[in-house]
Amino acid sequence: MKISNYIKGIILENSDERPFSGSVLIENKHDVFLKEGFGYANRNEKLAINPSTIFAMASGCKIFTSIAISRLVEDGKLTFDTYLKDCLDIEFPNFHPDITIHHLLTHTSGIPDYFDEEVMEDFEELWREVPMYSITSPDAFLPMFQNHKMKFEPGIKFSYSNSGFIVLGLLVEKLAGVSFSEYIKNNIFKVCGMKNSGYYRMDQLPPNTALGYIDDKESGSWRTNIYSVPVVGGPDGGAFTTVEDLSLFWKALMGGELLSSCSLNTLLTPHVKSNDSTSYGYGVWIMTEKDEILKYAILGFDPGVRMHSSVNIKSNVQTHILSNVEQSVYPIVSLVDELFNDNSTHNIDNYS
């Protein structure tokens, strides 16, 4: 049996209460083990998902913001130790004066999050007071947290903060003199050859883009997520991409095409622990075991969006999964990790 058929079979067998819907690319430097789409990009039109289908990334694109800041550091326009108060001329009356760029990049700043996952569960609650169609640029998020009080003093602990990355995006715009999305397009997407990636408006999606679906298990009905997320993504999430473009991104990043070796090392350093086995670098999750780095990953969760994109250091396997339903992709990730683990009872040669 080919390994692609084996993985595909497991994906189909292990779909929860409904079939998996999304695109999967699993590869290493020499082989593509699986590259396939499952389900529909558009349920009404019965348009099938393929490996080139475009999906939303949710928070998975925070790494683009981190790379943008790292490039500006390389250009000498700031440092990771620069204080926020010294580089951004926006009033944050209740923010601590000692917040640094490093704090913002590592979710240790303590600034109030406009979507505090420790308090809120439903992302859609945000748009009851602020219409999602009004969120068209990073500064549109400011009224949602600008005057709020700090959660804790900078550097005390890890607390995931979307607001922190909004602030970083505003800083990119000030120092680069262009819109945030334009900077990412020119300095990341074009460099990597990511031709099917961008910060597209929800009401102006390009061809072959998967609509995000929110299923109601009780009624059996569904709706798209067009009214559930900002109309256009920004520094904290909401870009669109494909599994093929994610492959190009990681190869360019790890190959030194986006950052110097020093900056890349800083980006991928486990700066703060979120739990015993997971740390956070700059915009990237880092899975560890006994202080040994096992995997770098970017993750995304939004209404109608799930994504996982990772590079396994030991096996050199890249796993890219983009989904347009609210269904965990962890079973697929776990399968791949087990299958390519050096200690696994599986032998890859058996599937070749």
Sequence and secondary structure as in RCSB ss.txt:
>XXXX:A:sequence
MKISNYIKGIILENSDERPFSGSVLIENKHDVFLKEGFGYANRNEKLAINPSTIFAMASGCKIFTSIAISRLVED
GKLTFDTYLKDCLDIEFPNFHPDITIHHLLTHTSGIPDYFDEEVMEDFEELWREVPMYSITSPDAFLPMFQNHKM
KFEPGIKFSYSNSGFIVLGLLVEKLAGVSFSEYIKNNIFKVCGMKNSGYYRMDQLPPNTALGYIDDKESGSWRTN
IYSVPVVGGPDGGAFTTVEDLSLFWKALMGGELLSSCSLNTLLTPHVKSNDSTSYGYGVWIMTEKDEILKYAILG
FDPGVRMHSSVNIKSNVQTHILSNVEQSVYPIVSLVDELFNDNSTHNIDNYS
>XXXX:A:secstr
  HHHHHHHHHHHT  SS   EEEEEE SS EEEEEEESEEETTTTEE  TT BEE GGGGHHHHHHHHHHHHHT
TS  TT BGGGT     TTS TT BHHHHHTT S    SS TTT   GGGGGGTS GGG  SGGGGGGGTTTS  
SS TTS     HHHHHHHHHHHHHHHSS HHHHHIIIIIHHHT TT B  BTTS  TTB   EEE TTT  EEES
TTTS SB BTTB  EE HHHHHHHHHHHHTTSSS HHHHHHHTS  EEEETTEEE SS EEEEETTEEEEEEEEE
EETTEEEEEEEETTT  EEEEEESBS   HHHHHHHHHHT TT S  GGGG 
